[in-house]
């Protein structure tokens, strides 16, 4: 019952944000994005602080690093494999139908949107990759700072758990506002099967890859799924798991999703030039609607933007549902 109440509370704040976003005062306020940033930095600080407060935190840093790398590689690889299989099946299915109808057009509608705009990797792509890495590094510095203070400060009974719980709720409130202000119509998105294939395939691939990665560290399947269900959204998945009482696994989720985003930034230009350019959007995961969107647009063309935003928005909406749900099953 307590787990259901915790999950329901998170969604109440998320949907409250969606409702508040419709108010003119909120919609036109320049303070909302700044407030979200302040809350995020505070949450990441307390995530590190809580890990520093635990005796095992300092000892298991190397293990956290290995888990993070394994999950980043596992979720990325799983996404690529599942999407490749899905796109291959769709292509073969369309070829058979086209052959029966004596047609020569075998490319799916979603692939047409971006295939003509895909291009080779250029030097400015590399520059853009490094420019996008500045934000993850600055966020990681807050986690590290919190961790050091958690180790050194007295008053060991103070862990910051209550503070981070309320900050997480405020963050979800701002996430609801951001999703609404992004202008994505979920009704329109859900009405097109082609648009749903990409986020669903990405989610399935990520979860399967996470399950495989968790086996190497004897993690319970439900906890492996909780880490994998971040879909690249490091600023939310890690703090949710930390707030649920596991700072070390939360830190691993945070780092694994940072690494996943980094892998995406490096590989998106190459995926866009492949047989299935839509793989570039899948690699971005939940970040395809914001952080990796500029690179997706440059690599795949402007017509890929609506599909990338829709895919990222759906995956972003799944994160606050699936992460606590899977974790509570363990």
JONORBEL-V558910 format. One record per pair of residues at least 4 apart in sequence whose ideal C-beta (glycine too) atoms are under 8 Angstrom apart, sorted by the first residue. I is the first residue (numbers start at 1). GAP is how many residues later the second one is. D is the distance in whole Angstrom. If there is no record, write none. Layout:
I	GAP	D
I	GAP	D
//
This chain:
1	4	6
2	4	6
3	4	6
3	321	8
3	325	4
4	4	6
5	4	6
6	4	7
6	238	7
6	318	7
6	322	7
7	4	7
7	314	8
7	317	5
7	318	6
7	321	7
8	4	6
9	4	7
9	160	7
10	4	6
10	158	8
10	159	7
10	162	6
10	230	8
10	310	5
10	314	6
11	4	6
11	309	7
11	310	7
12	4	6
13	4	7
13	156	5
13	157	7
13	159	4
13	160	5
13	163	7
14	4	7
14	158	5
14	159	7
14	161	6
14	162	5
14	306	6
15	4	7
15	161	6
16	4	6
16	157	6
16	160	6
17	4	6
17	155	7
17	156	4
17	157	6
17	158	6
17	159	2
17	160	4
17	161	8
17	162	8
17	163	7
18	4	8
18	158	4
18	159	7
18	161	7
18	162	5
19	157	8
20	6	5
20	153	7
20	156	7
20	157	6
21	5	6
21	6	6
21	155	7
21	156	4
21	157	8
21	158	8
21	159	4
21	160	5
22	4	8
22	5	7
22	158	7
23	4	7
24	4	6
25	4	6
26	6	6
26	151	6
27	154	7
30	4	7
31	4	6
32	4	7
32	142	7
32	145	6
32	146	8
33	4	7
33	145	8
34	4	7
35	4	6
35	139	6
36	4	6
36	135	7
36	138	4
36	139	8
36	141	8
36	142	7
37	4	6
38	4	6
39	4	6
39	128	6
39	131	5
39	132	5
39	135	6
40	4	6
40	99	7
40	131	6
40	195	5
41	4	6
41	98	7
41	101	5
42	4	6
42	121	8
42	125	5
43	4	6
43	121	6
43	124	5
43	125	6
43	128	6
43	192	8
43	196	5
44	4	7
44	95	6
44	98	5
44	99	5
44	102	7
44	191	7
44	194	8
44	195	7
44	210	7
45	4	6
45	97	5
45	98	7
45	100	6
45	101	4
46	4	6
46	100	6
46	114	4
46	117	6
46	118	4
46	121	7
46	196	8
47	4	7
47	96	6
47	99	7
47	117	7
47	191	6
47	192	5
47	195	5
47	200	7
47	203	6
47	204	7
47	207	7
48	4	6
48	94	7
48	95	4
48	96	6
48	97	7
48	98	3
48	99	4
48	100	8
48	102	7
48	203	7
49	4	7
49	97	4
49	98	7
49	100	6
49	101	4
49	110	8
49	111	5
50	4	7
50	96	8
50	100	7
50	109	5
50	110	6
50	111	7
50	114	7
50	192	6
50	197	4
51	6	4
51	95	8
51	96	6
51	99	7
51	191	8
51	196	4
51	197	6
51	199	8
51	200	5
52	5	6
52	6	7
52	94	7
52	95	4
52	96	7
52	97	7
52	98	2
52	99	4
52	100	8
53	4	7
53	97	5
53	98	8
53	103	7
53	106	5
53	107	8
53	194	8
54	193	6
54	194	7
55	4	7
56	4	5
56	192	7
57	4	8
57	90	7
57	93	7
57	94	8
57	190	7
57	191	6
57	194	8
58	93	6
60	4	6
60	188	6
61	4	7
62	4	7
63	4	6
63	154	8
64	4	6
64	184	6
64	187	5
64	188	5
64	191	7
65	4	6
65	190	7
66	4	6
66	151	8
67	4	6
67	146	8
67	150	6
67	152	8
67	160	8
67	185	4
67	189	7
68	4	6
68	184	5
68	186	8
68	187	4
68	188	4
68	190	8
68	191	6
69	4	6
69	187	7
69	190	6
70	4	6
70	143	4
70	146	6
70	147	7
70	186	8
71	4	6
71	138	8
71	139	6
71	142	5
71	143	8
71	153	8
71	156	5
71	157	6
71	181	7
71	182	8
71	185	4
71	189	8
72	4	6
72	183	8
72	184	5
72	185	7
72	187	4
72	188	4
72	190	8
72	191	6
73	4	6
73	136	8
73	140	7
73	190	8
74	4	6
74	135	4
74	136	6
74	138	5
74	139	3
74	154	7
75	4	6
75	130	7
75	131	4
75	134	4
75	135	5
75	138	7
75	153	5
75	156	8
75	181	7
75	185	6
75	210	8
76	4	7
76	133	7
76	184	6
76	187	5
76	188	7
76	191	8
76	207	7
77	4	6
77	132	6
78	4	6
78	126	8
78	127	4
78	128	6
78	129	7
78	130	5
78	131	2
78	132	7
78	134	7
79	4	6
79	122	7
79	123	5
79	126	4
79	127	5
79	130	7
79	203	5
79	204	7
79	206	7
80	4	6
80	125	7
80	191	8
80	199	6
80	202	7
80	203	7
81	4	6
81	124	6
81	128	8
82	4	6
82	119	5
82	120	8
82	122	5
82	123	3
82	126	7
83	4	6
83	115	7
83	118	5
83	119	7
83	122	6
83	193	7
83	195	7
83	196	6
83	199	5
84	4	6
84	192	7
84	195	7
85	4	6
86	4	6
86	111	6
86	115	5
87	4	6
87	21	8
87	24	8
87	189	4
87	191	7
87	192	8
88	4	6
88	188	8
89	4	6
90	4	6
90	18	6
90	107	8
91	4	6
91	15	7
91	16	8
91	17	7
92	4	7
93	4	7
94	4	6
94	12	5
94	13	8
94	14	6
95	4	6
95	11	5
96	4	7
97	4	6
97	6	8
98	4	8
98	5	4
98	6	7
98	7	6
98	8	5
99	4	8
107	4	5
107	5	5
107	8	7
108	4	7
108	86	7
109	4	7
109	85	6
110	4	8
110	84	4
110	85	7
110	87	7
110	88	7
110	168	6
110	197	6
111	4	5
111	165	7
111	166	7
111	167	6
112	4	7
113	188	8
113	190	5
113	191	6
113	194	6
114	4	6
114	158	7
114	163	5
114	164	7
114	166	8
114	186	4
114	187	5
114	189	6
114	190	4
114	193	7
115	162	5
116	185	7
117	183	6
117	184	2
117	185	7
117	186	6
117	187	7
118	154	4
118	155	5
118	159	5
118	162	8
118	181	7
118	182	6
118	183	7
119	153	7
119	154	7
119	180	7
120	153	6
121	4	5
121	5	8
121	148	4
121	149	6
121	152	7
121	178	8
122	4	8
122	147	8
123	4	7
124	4	6
124	174	8
125	4	7
125	144	5
125	170	7
125	173	7
125	174	7
126	4	7
127	4	6
128	4	6
128	137	8
128	166	7
128	167	6
128	170	7
129	4	7
129	136	5
129	137	6
129	166	7
130	4	8
132	4	8
132	133	5
132	159	6
132	160	8
132	163	7
133	4	6
133	129	6
133	132	7
134	4	6
135	4	6
135	156	7
136	4	6
136	98	7
136	122	5
136	125	6
136	126	7
137	4	7
138	4	7
139	4	7
139	95	8
139	96	7
139	119	8
140	4	6
140	115	8
140	118	7
141	4	6
142	4	6
143	4	6
143	108	7
143	111	7
144	4	7
145	4	7
146	4	6
147	4	7
148	4	6
149	4	5
160	4	6
161	4	6
161	82	8
162	4	7
163	4	6
164	4	6
164	75	7
164	78	7
164	79	6
165	4	7
165	78	5
166	4	6
167	4	6
168	4	7
168	71	6
168	72	7
168	75	5
169	4	7
170	4	7
171	4	6
171	65	7
171	68	7
172	4	7
172	64	8
172	148	6
173	4	7
174	4	6
175	4	6
175	61	7
175	141	7
175	145	7
176	4	7
177	4	6
178	4	6
179	5	7
179	134	6
179	137	7
179	138	7
182	107	7
182	127	7
182	131	6
184	5	7
184	105	8
184	125	6
184	126	6
184	129	4
185	4	6
186	4	6
186	127	7
186	128	8
186	131	8
187	4	7
188	4	7
189	6	5
189	7	7
189	121	5
189	124	7
189	125	7
190	5	8
190	6	7
192	4	7
193	4	7
195	112	6
195	115	5
195	116	7
196	4	6
196	118	8
197	4	6
198	4	6
198	80	6
198	83	6
198	84	6
198	109	7
198	113	5
199	4	6
199	111	8
199	112	4
199	113	8
199	115	4
199	116	5
199	119	8
200	4	6
201	4	6
201	81	7
202	4	6
202	29	7
202	80	5
202	83	6
202	109	7
202	113	6
203	4	6
203	26	8
203	28	7
203	112	6
203	115	6
204	4	6
205	4	6
205	77	7
206	4	6
206	22	5
206	23	7
206	25	6
206	79	7
207	4	7
207	18	6
207	21	5
207	22	7
208	4	7
209	4	6
209	19	7
210	4	6
210	14	5
210	15	6
210	17	6
210	18	2
210	19	8
211	4	7
211	10	6
211	13	5
211	14	7
211	17	7
213	4	8
213	11	7
213	15	8
214	5	4
214	6	8
214	7	7
214	9	7
214	10	3
214	13	7
215	4	8
215	9	8
219	4	5
219	5	5
219	8	8
220	4	7
220	110	5
221	4	6
221	109	8
222	4	7
222	104	5
222	105	7
222	107	4
222	108	4
223	4	7
223	26	6
223	103	7
223	104	6
223	107	5
224	4	6
225	4	6
225	97	8
225	101	4
226	11	8
226	15	6
226	23	8
226	27	7
226	96	8
226	97	5
226	98	8
226	100	4
226	101	4
226	104	7
227	10	7
227	14	7
227	22	7
227	25	6
227	26	5
227	29	6
229	8	7
229	89	7
229	90	6
229	93	4
229	94	5
229	97	6
230	4	7
230	6	7
230	7	3
230	8	7
230	23	6
230	26	7
230	27	4
230	30	8
230	56	8
230	89	6
230	93	6
231	6	8
231	26	8
231	54	4
231	55	4
231	84	5
231	85	8
231	87	7
231	88	6
232	25	5
232	28	5
232	29	5
232	32	7
232	52	7
232	53	3
232	54	5
232	55	5
232	83	8
233	4	6
233	24	6
233	52	7
233	53	4
233	54	7
233	82	8
233	83	6
233	86	5
234	4	6
234	19	8
234	20	5
234	21	8
234	22	8
234	23	3
234	24	5
234	26	8
234	27	7
235	4	7
235	19	8
236	4	6
236	83	6
236	84	7
236	87	8
237	4	7
237	16	5
237	17	7
237	20	6
237	82	6
237	86	5
238	4	6
238	12	5
238	13	6
238	14	8
238	15	4
238	16	3
238	17	8
238	19	7
239	4	6
239	11	7
239	15	8
240	4	7
240	10	7
240	79	8
240	80	7
240	83	5
240	84	6
240	87	8
241	5	6
241	8	5
241	9	4
241	12	5
241	82	7
241	86	6
242	4	7
242	5	5
242	8	3
242	9	7
243	7	8
244	6	8
244	80	6
244	83	5
244	84	7
246	4	6
246	81	8
247	4	6
248	4	7
249	4	6
250	4	6
251	4	6
252	4	6
253	4	6
253	70	8
254	4	7
255	4	6
256	4	6
257	4	6
258	4	6
259	4	6
260	4	6
260	25	7
261	4	6
261	24	8
261	26	6
261	30	6
261	31	7
262	4	7
263	4	6
263	20	7
264	4	6
264	19	4
264	20	5
264	21	7
264	23	7
264	28	6
265	27	6
265	30	6
267	4	6
267	16	6
268	4	6
268	12	5
268	15	6
268	16	7
268	24	6
268	27	5
268	28	6
268	31	6
269	4	7
269	11	8
269	26	7
269	29	8
269	30	5
270	4	7
271	5	8
271	6	7
271	8	4
271	9	4
271	12	6
271	28	8
272	5	5
272	7	8
272	8	4
272	24	8
272	27	4
272	28	5
273	4	7
273	26	8
274	5	6
277	23	5
277	27	8
278	4	7
278	29	8
279	4	6
280	4	7
280	16	6
280	19	6
280	20	6
280	24	8
281	7	5
281	15	6
281	19	7
281	23	7
281	26	6
281	27	5
281	30	6
282	6	8
282	29	7
283	9	8
284	4	3
284	7	8
284	8	4
284	9	7
284	12	6
284	24	7
284	27	8
284	28	7
285	27	7
285	30	6
286	26	5
286	29	4
286	30	5
286	33	6
287	4	4
287	5	5
287	6	8
287	25	6
288	4	5
288	5	6
288	8	6
288	20	4
288	21	7
288	23	5
288	24	4
288	27	8
289	4	6
289	19	7
289	20	5
289	21	8
289	22	7
289	23	3
289	24	5
289	27	7
290	22	7
292	4	6
292	16	8
293	4	6
293	12	7
293	15	6
293	16	7
293	19	7
294	4	6
295	4	6
296	4	5
296	8	6
296	9	7
296	12	5
297	4	7
297	5	6
297	7	7
297	8	5
297	11	8
300	4	4
300	8	8
304	4	6
305	4	6
306	4	6
307	4	6
308	4	6
309	4	6
310	4	6
311	4	6
312	4	6
313	4	6
314	4	7
315	4	7
317	4	7
318	4	5
319	4	6
320	4	7
321	4	6
322	4	6
323	4	6
324	4	6
325	4	7
326	4	7
//
